[in-house]
Amino acid sequence: MFNRYNIGTVSHFRPNLNDPGFNGHSFNCQGLRSHYLAAFVGAMVALTLGGAGFALGCAYGRIVPPTTLVGIETTPAYAPVSAGTATHAAMPASDAASPPASPSGSTPEGTSAVQALAMLRPVSGGWVSSRYGRRADPFTGRPAVHRGVDYAAAGRTAIRAVATGVVTWSGPDGGYGNMIEIDHGNGWVTRYGHNARNLVLRGDYVKPGQTIALMGSTGRATGTHLHFEILFHGQRQNPARLLPSDA
């Protein structure tokens, strides 16, 4: 691309304009003329005035800012990404919008409206026989914490899935008796205990309101009822904050 020739002890480069690799846009001809003009004026002043003129010519040469002689593109092909800069695509506005608030108008502590899960009442009819929180243990009478809510009704009352999900357990489980566990995604899980009979199997896909079991008193129970729990990322939540207000 460039032909080299020597004049005395100074090496120069001149572009070959016929070279197909030469980019006329990147070669700074104006800067080249300015450079040699400054050198020529400095040399003439030096010849005319002697030593003092040489110094003046050098000073003139310093006044003219140096320019790039060889047409090399100096702008990087890409800008480096600084630390902490996000490289992924922004979330679409439709995905970032918050869904409707839960029927109770509140969400568990540490969750957001985006994470909240709208739920149905797990039993049609019946009544709440024991709420979430501190109470006397029905077997020992000692203070205890009830980690769910109990619904009492007639034996074999239909128990419904509160939201869409996949059954991750269906069978006996210690004090729960016959228990069903459903994973609703995004960290939400519900449990239905003391069932007389489970009507779904592990791996089944269930819809909101679908009958999944019949109420009973299996496991650690003093009477016929449903023990219902809600978990968020493994932490039990107060169902009253997520279920309809009449639950």
C-alpha positions in Angstrom: 0.0 0.0 0.0 2.9 2.4 0.7 6.2 2.8 -1.1 9.3 3.6 1.0 12.2 5.8 -0.1 15.1 7.4 1.7 16.3 11.0 1.5 19.5 11.2 3.4 18.9 9.6 6.8 15.2 10.5 7.0 12.7 7.8 6.1 9.4 8.8 4.5 6.3 7.1 3.3 4.2 8.1 0.3 0.9 6.5 -0.6 0.3 4.7 -3.8 -3.0 6.1 -5.0 -3.4 3.3 -7.5 -3.3 0.6 -4.8 -6.8 -0.9 -4.5 -6.3 -1.1 -0.8 -5.8 2.6 -0.5 -8.7 4.4 1.2 -8.8 8.0 0.1 -11.2 8.9 2.9 -8.7 7.8 5.6 -5.6 9.5 4.2 -5.2 13.0 5.6 -3.8 15.0 2.6 -4.6 18.3 4.3 -2.6 17.3 7.3 0.3 16.2 5.1 0.4 19.6 3.3 0.3 21.5 6.6 3.2 19.4 8.0 5.5 20.0 5.0 4.6 23.7 4.8 5.6 24.2 8.4 8.9 22.3 7.8 9.6 24.3 4.6 9.0 27.7 6.2 11.2 26.7 9.2 14.0 25.6 6.9 13.8 28.9 4.9 13.9 31.0 8.0 16.9 29.0 9.3 18.8 29.6 6.1 18.0 33.3 6.1 18.7 34.2 9.7 21.2 31.6 10.8 21.1 30.1 14.3 18.4 32.4 15.6 16.3 31.7 12.5 16.7 27.9 13.1 15.3 28.3 16.6 12.4 30.5 15.3 11.7 27.9 12.6 11.6 25.1 15.2 9.2 27.3 17.3 7.0 27.8 14.2 7.0 24.1 13.6 5.8 23.5 17.2 2.9 26.0 16.8 1.4 23.9 13.9 -0.2 20.9 15.6 1.1 17.6 14.3 -1.2 15.5 12.2 -1.3 11.9 11.2 0.7 11.3 8.1 -0.4 7.7 7.4 -4.1 7.0 6.7 -4.7 4.5 9.5 -8.2 4.3 11.0 -7.8 5.0 14.7 -11.4 4.6 15.8 -12.0 1.2 17.3 -14.4 -1.1 15.5 -16.4 -1.4 18.7 -16.7 0.5 21.9 -15.7 -1.5 25.0 -18.5 -2.2 27.4 -17.8 -0.7 30.8 -18.3 -2.7 34.0 -21.9 -2.9 35.1 -23.3 -2.1 31.6 -26.3 -4.3 30.8 -25.8 -6.3 27.7 -29.2 -8.0 27.5 -32.3 -6.7 25.9 -34.7 -4.5 28.0 -37.8 -6.1 29.2 -40.8 -5.4 27.0 -43.3 -3.0 28.7 -46.1 -5.6 28.5 -44.0 -8.0 30.6 -43.0 -5.4 33.1 -46.5 -4.2 33.8 -47.9 -5.3 37.1 -50.9 -7.8 37.1 -54.1 -7.1 39.0 -53.7 -7.1 42.7 -54.8 -10.1 44.7 -58.4 -10.2 45.8 -57.4 -9.5 49.4 -55.6 -6.3 48.2 -52.3 -7.3 49.9 -49.3 -9.5 49.2 -46.9 -11.4 51.4 -44.0 -9.5 52.9 -41.0 -9.5 50.6 -43.0 -10.0 47.4 -44.1 -7.6 44.7 -47.3 -7.2 42.8 -45.6 -8.9 39.8 -45.0 -12.0 42.0 -48.4 -12.2 43.6 -50.7 -15.1 42.6 -54.4 -14.7 42.3 -56.1 -17.6 44.1 -59.6 -19.1 44.5 -61.1 -20.4 47.7 -60.1 -24.0 48.1 -63.5 -25.1 49.4 -67.0 -24.2 48.2 -69.0 -23.7 51.3 -68.0 -24.7 54.8 -66.3 -22.4 57.3 -62.9 -21.4 58.7 -62.4 -23.4 61.8 -58.8 -22.3 62.6 -56.8 -19.4 61.2 -53.1 -18.9 60.5 -51.0 -17.9 63.5 -50.6 -18.6 67.2 -53.2 -20.9 68.8 -53.4 -23.7 71.4 -52.4 -27.1 70.0 -55.6 -29.2 69.7 -53.8 -32.3 70.9 -51.6 -30.9 73.7 -53.3 -27.6 74.6 -49.9 -25.9 74.6 -49.2 -22.7 72.6 -48.2 -23.4 69.0 -48.1 -21.7 65.6 -50.6 -22.8 63.0 -48.9 -22.5 59.6 -52.1 -22.7 57.5 -55.8 -22.2 57.6 -58.4 -25.0 58.3 -61.8 -25.3 56.6 -64.5 -27.5 58.2 -67.4 -29.0 56.2 -69.2 -32.2 55.7 -67.2 -35.3 55.0 -66.1 -35.8 51.4 -66.8 -32.1 50.5 -65.0 -31.3 47.2 -61.5 -29.6 47.6 -60.5 -27.4 44.7 -57.2 -26.3 43.2 -56.8 -22.5 44.0 -54.8 -21.8 40.8 -53.2 -23.4 37.7 -50.3 -25.6 38.5 -48.7 -29.1 38.4 -49.1 -31.7 41.1 -45.8 -32.4 42.8 -47.1 -34.7 45.5 -50.2 -36.8 46.0 -50.2 -39.4 48.8 -49.6 -39.9 52.6 -47.3 -37.4 54.3 -47.0 -37.8 58.0 -49.3 -35.5 60.0 -50.8 -34.2 56.8 -52.4 -37.5 56.2 -53.4 -37.8 52.5 -51.9 -34.6 51.1 -51.6 -32.9 47.7 -49.0 -30.4 46.8 -49.2 -28.2 43.7 -46.5 -26.0 42.2 -47.9 -22.9 40.6 -44.6 -21.5 39.3 -42.6 -18.4 40.3 -42.0 -19.8 43.8 -45.7 -20.4 44.7 -46.8 -23.8 46.2 -50.0 -24.8 47.9 -50.8 -27.9 50.1 -54.0 -29.6 50.9 -54.0 -32.0 53.9 -56.1 -34.5 55.8 -58.0 -35.6 52.6 -60.2 -38.6 52.6 -59.3 -39.3 49.0 -56.9 -37.7 46.5 -58.3 -37.4 42.9 -55.1 -36.3 41.1 -51.7 -37.9 40.6 -48.2 -36.6 40.7 -47.4 -34.8 37.5 -51.0 -33.9 36.7 -51.8 -30.4 35.4 -54.7 -28.8 37.2 -56.8 -25.7 36.5 -58.3 -23.2 39.0 -61.5 -24.6 40.6 -60.8 -28.2 39.5 -61.8 -30.8 42.2 -58.5 -32.5 43.3 -59.6 -34.3 46.6 -62.4 -35.0 49.0 -62.4 -33.7 52.5 -61.5 -36.1 55.4 -59.7 -36.5 58.7 -56.6 -38.5 57.8 -53.3 -37.8 59.6 -53.0 -35.6 62.7 -56.6 -34.3 62.8 -59.3 -34.1 65.4 -62.2 -33.9 62.9 -63.1 -33.6 59.3 -61.5 -30.5 57.7 -59.0 -29.3 55.1 -55.7 -28.0 56.2 -54.6 -25.5 53.5 -51.1 -24.0 53.2 -49.5 -21.4 50.9 -45.7 -21.3 50.5 -43.6 -18.7 48.6 -40.0 -19.9 47.9 -40.3 -22.4 50.7 -41.7 -19.9 53.3 -45.2 -20.3 54.6 -47.5 -17.4 54.1 -50.7 -16.2 55.7 -53.5 -17.4 53.3 -55.8 -14.6 54.4 -53.5 -12.1 52.5 -54.0 -13.9 49.2 -57.4 -15.6 49.2 -60.7 -13.8 48.5 -61.8 -11.7 51.5 -64.7 -14.1 52.2 -62.4 -17.1 52.6 
